[in-house]
Amino acid sequence: MSPKPTGHVLGNDLVLTRTFRAPIGDVWASVTKSERTALWFGRWEGDVGPGKTVRLQLTHEKDQPWSDVVIEECEAPHRLVVAMKDDYGDWRIALTLTQTDDTTELRFVQPLSDRKLAGDVGPGWEYYLDMLVASREGKALPSFADYYPSQKAYYLDGA
């Protein structure tokens, strides 16, 4: 499998979108309910709400580490902004969902401290968002090896 990269870097923002033939509430549940995030990203535990911190287990990363995630904004079912810090740096991620007719678009934005980070970060989010798609469709999950390093040049060359 050789998935084609779809994201873009606008200024220093990494931007990716995915479209689902599903109601916004169902897609929102896929990105906010622990039992559903566990299928594609990782499970989390704790009390939710703006200003609160949850613990997230990154189940598809080496050693399945736990990270603290601060919920900065949560406007169900349209917008979620979270921040976390780990050994690889600071991460701030914004998800915006919009529904038109029977289709919901998820827009993912991550500001990068350095545009050159897109070569490493972009393929990772392509992988995770394709994992979200596969988990929702009941398909086999993709392999990270299909995304990295093959998509690195796409993001470094001005995605």
ABEGO torsion letter per residue (X at the ends): XBBBBABBBBEABBBBBBBBBBBAAAAAAAAABAAAAAAAAEBBBEBBEBGBBBBBBBAABBGGBBBBBBBABBBOAABBBBBBBBAAEBBBBBBBBBBBEABBBBBBBBBBABAAAAAAAAAAAAAAAAAAAAAAAGBBBBBAAAAOAAAAAAAAAGX
